[in-house]
Every structure is written in structure tokens, then in C-alpha cells.
Amino acid sequence: MPSGATSASTPVRLRLLLAIQGLDGDPQTARMVEQALQDVSGVIRAYANAATEMAYVEFDPGRTGQSQIEAAIESAGCRVVPAGELQ
């Protein structure tokens, strides 16, 4: 085994950058979205930016997926804007 290598495989992580409707520039709402995302099993990192109305999510696809992530955002009172609706 090469020096510095490990026998365990590196876990797979996926990243999403999502446009969010409903943040309305409100930092408190952004924190609610972040908390809802962080409560999803398999989410590693989650940030919501009220000013840009975007969320960044890093997650383990073996434990969760985009539909669970979108449901968490909706539970915080916002919604993911599908790419076709972006202007």
C-alpha cells in the first residue's frame, strides 16, 4: 500500500447548489432552512444565503437524496426553484 494511503475507501459526497424561493433576504429564514437541512440524516454541510436566495448542501448519497433535501427546505417554509423557472 502506498505511503499515506488508507485501506478504507473515501466516502462519496455529492454537492447541490439550489435556488430557494421564500428566503426573501431574511437571515432568520435562512437559519431555519440550514437547521432543517442539517437535521436530515446524511447531510454533511448545509448553508443558506438569504441575500442570494441560494442553498449549498453537501451530502452522502447512500444516506439521503435530493427529494429528502427538498422536503426539508419545504418544511422550513421555502421551496426549491426548478432550473427551468430560474430567470
Backbone as a chain_set.jsonl record, in Angstrom:
{"seq": "MPSGATSASTPVRLRLLLAIQGLDGDPQTARMVEQALQDVSGVIRAYANAATEMAYVEFDPGRTGQSQIEAAIESAGCRVVPAGELQ", "coords": {"N": [[0.856, -1.171, 0.0], [0.615, 2.233, -0.86], [2.519, 4.898, 0.685], [0.805, 6.835, 3.092], [-1.69, 6.111, 2.149], [-4.952, 4.789, 2.776], [-6.746, 1.94, 3.994], [-9.472, 1.98, 4.055], [-12.195, 2.98, 2.019], [-12.757, 6.201, 0.562], [-15.533, 8.086, 1.583], [-18.37, 8.712, -0.509], [-19.411, 11.862, -1.582], [-21.873, 14.153, -2.453], [-22.699, 17.291, -3.961], [-24.968, 19.991, -3.861], [-26.242, 22.938, -5.321], [-28.714, 25.052, -4.755], [-31.441, 27.036, -5.864], [-33.542, 28.99, -3.89], [-36.842, 29.719, -3.111], [-38.546, 32.019, -1.124], [-36.843, 32.759, 0.889], [-36.455, 35.473, 0.913], [-34.533, 37.424, 1.56], [-34.209, 37.272, 4.285], [-32.334, 36.682, 7.09], [-33.019, 35.089, 9.319], [-34.875, 33.244, 8.319], [-33.197, 31.933, 6.546], [-31.49, 30.682, 8.398], [-33.332, 28.919, 9.521], [-33.816, 27.237, 7.342], [-31.223, 26.17, 6.999], [-31.015, 24.746, 9.451], [-33.099, 22.882, 9.166], [-32.093, 21.432, 7.006], [-29.708, 20.424, 8.098], [-30.738, 18.678, 9.906], [-31.417, 16.485, 8.423], [-30.669, 13.15, 7.979], [-27.569, 12.189, 6.82], [-26.874, 14.527, 5.577], [-24.069, 16.489, 5.302], [-22.952, 19.057, 5.266], [-24.544, 22.238, 5.277], [-25.596, 25.271, 3.967], [-27.375, 28.284, 3.847], [-28.066, 31.163, 2.005], [-29.409, 34.192, 2.552], [-29.326, 36.588, 1.112], [-28.607, 35.908, -1.538], [-30.444, 34.015, -2.044], [-29.89, 31.263, -2.204], [-28.949, 27.853, -1.59], [-26.451, 25.711, -0.338], [-25.62, 22.395, -0.294], [-24.027, 19.623, 1.026], [-23.802, 16.186, 0.844], [-24.223, 12.687, 1.774], [-24.872, 10.389, -0.585], [-25.628, 7.792, -0.148], [-27.128, 7.812, 2.077], [-29.066, 9.803, 1.967], [-31.076, 11.805, -0.301], [-31.824, 14.019, -3.106], [-34.609, 14.479, -3.071], [-35.323, 14.21, -0.343], [-33.853, 16.289, 0.695], [-35.032, 18.506, -0.58], [-37.573, 18.275, 0.565], [-36.986, 18.899, 3.217], [-36.31, 21.588, 2.969], [-38.769, 22.601, 2.177], [-40.182, 22.063, 4.505], [-39.281, 24.076, 6.092], [-40.648, 26.194, 5.197], [-40.03, 27.19, 2.693], [-39.225, 26.877, -0.851], [-37.667, 24.849, -3.371], [-36.468, 26.201, -6.326], [-37.108, 25.06, -9.477], [-34.708, 24.458, -12.106], [-35.657, 25.239, -14.636], [-37.322, 27.353, -14.048], [-35.735, 29.439, -13.269], [-34.619, 32.785, -13.608]], "CA": [[0.0, 0.0, 0.0], [1.452, 3.431, -0.912], [2.6, 5.687, 1.905], [-0.279, 7.802, 3.242], [-2.96, 5.55, 1.695], [-5.713, 4.091, 3.809], [-7.441, 0.771, 3.471], [-10.903, 2.294, 3.936], [-12.474, 3.833, 0.871], [-13.251, 7.535, 0.872], [-16.978, 8.136, 1.373], [-18.837, 9.527, -1.619], [-20.166, 13.047, -1.196], [-22.403, 14.946, -3.553], [-22.974, 18.686, -3.601], [-26.045, 20.657, -4.59], [-26.438, 24.372, -5.172], [-30.14, 25.158, -5.052], [-32.125, 28.32, -5.736], [-34.605, 28.841, -2.911], [-37.872, 30.756, -3.078], [-39.112, 32.17, 0.208], [-35.876, 33.311, 1.838], [-36.813, 36.898, 0.921], [-33.491, 38.237, 2.174], [-34.337, 37.198, 5.746], [-31.345, 35.775, 7.672], [-33.662, 34.139, 10.231], [-35.421, 32.172, 7.487], [-32.036, 31.171, 6.065], [-31.063, 29.815, 9.504], [-34.328, 27.849, 9.642], [-33.55, 26.311, 6.24], [-29.991, 25.461, 7.352], [-31.297, 23.799, 10.527], [-33.9, 21.795, 8.596], [-31.191, 20.615, 6.192], [-28.755, 19.738, 8.973], [-31.472, 17.62, 10.6], [-31.585, 15.35, 7.508], [-29.612, 12.164, 8.114], [-26.767, 12.091, 5.605], [-26.384, 15.854, 5.183], [-22.772, 16.73, 5.93], [-22.879, 20.52, 5.415], [-25.64, 22.964, 4.633], [-25.565, 26.719, 4.133], [-28.384, 29.019, 3.082], [-27.716, 32.575, 1.922], [-30.637, 34.959, 2.367], [-29.131, 37.635, 0.106], [-28.587, 35.338, -2.889], [-31.529, 33.032, -2.096], [-29.303, 30.006, -2.628], [-28.513, 26.935, -0.539], [-25.411, 24.757, -0.687], [-25.78, 21.197, 0.526], [-23.104, 18.522, 0.781], [-24.467, 15.049, 1.474], [-23.859, 11.313, 1.471], [-25.983, 9.857, -1.375], [-26.018, 6.492, 0.379], [-27.993, 8.018, 3.24], [-30.169, 10.716, 1.64], [-31.097, 12.222, -1.699], [-32.34, 15.357, -3.376], [-36.02, 14.625, -2.677], [-35.354, 14.443, 1.096], [-33.302, 17.63, 0.896], [-36.075, 19.451, -0.966], [-38.644, 18.187, 1.57], [-36.526, 19.642, 4.393], [-36.429, 23.014, 2.638], [-40.2, 22.902, 2.216], [-40.623, 22.045, 5.906], [-38.888, 25.36, 6.664], [-41.498, 27.23, 4.62], [-39.496, 27.677, 1.418], [-39.261, 25.839, -1.878], [-36.583, 24.842, -4.346], [-36.891, 26.677, -7.644], [-36.546, 24.214, -10.539], [-33.821, 25.178, -13.022], [-36.444, 25.821, -15.722], [-38.006, 28.562, -13.584], [-34.774, 30.496, -12.944], [-34.575, 33.877, -14.584]], "C": [[0.901, 1.233, 0.0], [1.425, 4.185, 0.418], [1.472, 6.709, 1.942], [-1.628, 7.275, 2.805], [-3.656, 4.852, 2.858], [-6.437, 2.925, 3.175], [-8.932, 1.016, 3.309], [-11.112, 3.209, 2.732], [-13.024, 5.172, 1.344], [-14.75, 7.581, 0.613], [-17.338, 9.077, 0.225], [-19.648, 10.688, -1.053], [-20.636, 13.738, -2.462], [-22.703, 16.343, -3.043], [-24.084, 19.227, -4.479], [-25.977, 22.149, -4.317], [-27.852, 24.632, -5.659], [-30.634, 26.586, -4.901], [-33.347, 28.095, -4.853], [-35.561, 30.018, -2.992], [-38.427, 30.811, -1.661], [-38.133, 32.671, 1.239], [-36.082, 34.817, 1.988], [-35.805, 37.787, 1.645], [-33.473, 38.195, 3.693], [-33.336, 36.199, 6.333], [-31.962, 34.741, 8.617], [-34.256, 32.963, 9.456], [-34.296, 31.308, 6.939], [-31.53, 30.227, 7.152], [-32.036, 28.655, 9.696], [-34.117, 26.795, 8.558], [-32.292, 25.499, 6.548], [-30.26, 24.4, 8.411], [-32.096, 22.609, 10.006], [-33.027, 20.864, 7.763], [-30.235, 19.814, 7.063], [-29.43, 18.615, 9.76], [-31.693, 16.382, 9.728], [-30.392, 14.411, 7.673], [-28.874, 12.034, 6.786], [-26.29, 13.431, 5.085], [-25.128, 16.139, 5.997], [-22.6, 18.214, 6.23], [-24.068, 21.133, 4.711], [-25.522, 24.441, 4.978], [-26.686, 27.318, 3.292], [-28.01, 30.496, 3.142], [-28.971, 33.362, 1.601], [-30.504, 35.984, 1.24], [-29.195, 37.089, -1.322], [-29.735, 34.368, -3.127], [-31.061, 31.698, -2.686], [-28.958, 29.166, -1.404], [-27.481, 25.989, -1.124], [-25.568, 23.58, 0.263], [-24.765, 20.154, 0.079], [-23.672, 17.323, 1.534], [-23.919, 13.723, 0.996], [-25.039, 10.692, 0.709], [-26.427, 8.46, -0.953], [-26.99, 6.607, 1.543], [-29.175, 8.937, 2.968], [-30.071, 11.112, 0.18], [-31.753, 13.583, -1.862], [-33.795, 15.509, -2.939], [-36.147, 14.87, -1.171], [-34.84, 15.846, 1.435], [-34.345, 18.684, 0.544], [-37.23, 19.438, 0.035], [-38.248, 18.956, 2.831], [-36.652, 21.142, 4.164], [-37.893, 23.437, 2.698], [-40.721, 22.919, 3.649], [-40.258, 23.34, 6.624], [-39.669, 26.518, 6.041], [-41.012, 27.819, 3.316], [-39.675, 26.591, 0.368], [-38.073, 25.986, -2.808], [-37.15, 25.281, -5.69], [-36.272, 25.766, -8.696], [-35.738, 25.053, -11.535], [-34.591, 25.855, -14.153], [-37.165, 27.104, -15.345], [-37.051, 29.708, -13.25], [-34.758, 31.541, -14.032], [-33.217, 34.524, -14.592]], "O": [[1.857, 1.289, 0.774], [0.452, 4.123, 1.169], [1.206, 7.377, 0.943], [-2.64, 7.928, 3.061], [-3.012, 4.389, 3.8], [-6.708, 2.919, 1.974], [-9.591, 0.342, 2.518], [-10.304, 4.099, 2.466], [-13.67, 5.263, 2.388], [-15.204, 7.166, -0.454], [-16.691, 10.103, 0.018], [-20.469, 10.506, -0.155], [-19.88, 13.887, -3.422], [-22.931, 16.552, -1.852], [-24.138, 18.959, -5.679], [-25.684, 22.568, -3.197], [-28.153, 24.453, -6.839], [-30.295, 27.27, -3.936], [-34.093, 27.134, -5.04], [-35.142, 31.174, -2.947], [-38.74, 29.779, -1.067], [-38.532, 32.983, 2.361], [-35.901, 35.366, 3.075], [-36.178, 38.782, 2.267], [-32.789, 39.001, 4.324], [-33.465, 34.996, 6.105], [-31.463, 33.618, 8.701], [-34.151, 31.816, 9.889], [-34.426, 30.086, 6.873], [-31.176, 29.086, 6.857], [-31.619, 27.537, 9.999], [-34.225, 25.597, 8.824], [-32.287, 24.279, 6.381], [-29.786, 23.271, 8.287], [-31.811, 21.464, 10.356], [-33.199, 19.646, 7.806], [-29.982, 18.642, 6.786], [-28.756, 17.698, 10.229], [-32.109, 15.339, 10.234], [-29.243, 14.826, 7.525], [-29.492, 11.797, 5.749], [-25.396, 13.482, 4.24], [-25.131, 16.042, 7.224], [-22.155, 18.586, 7.315], [-24.541, 20.629, 3.693], [-25.367, 24.808, 6.143], [-26.912, 26.9, 2.157], [-27.676, 31.015, 4.207], [-29.537, 33.227, 0.516], [-31.458, 36.222, 0.499], [-29.766, 37.724, -2.209], [-29.979, 33.947, -4.258], [-31.724, 31.096, -3.531], [-28.709, 29.697, -0.322], [-27.615, 25.524, -2.256], [-25.639, 23.755, 1.479], [-24.661, 19.844, -1.108], [-23.987, 17.423, 2.72], [-23.25, 13.635, -0.033], [-26.102, 10.488, 1.296], [-27.493, 7.999, -1.362], [-27.604, 5.62, 1.949], [-30.185, 8.862, 3.666], [-29.093, 10.79, -0.495], [-32.179, 14.21, -0.893], [-34.178, 16.583, -2.475], [-36.994, 15.66, -0.753], [-35.341, 16.498, 2.351], [-34.525, 19.65, 1.285], [-37.805, 20.487, 0.321], [-39.096, 19.599, 3.448], [-37.056, 21.88, 5.062], [-38.215, 24.508, 3.212], [-41.61, 23.707, 3.974], [-40.855, 23.67, 7.649], [-39.388, 27.683, 6.322], [-41.528, 28.845, 2.871], [-40.207, 25.518, 0.654], [-37.544, 27.078, -3.01], [-38.188, 24.787, -6.129], [-35.048, 25.696, -8.807], [-36.054, 26.218, -11.773], [-34.21, 26.942, -14.586], [-37.577, 27.864, -16.221], [-37.496, 30.823, -12.978], [-34.869, 31.233, -15.219], [-32.985, 35.466, -15.35]]}, "num_chains": 1, "name": "protein.A"}
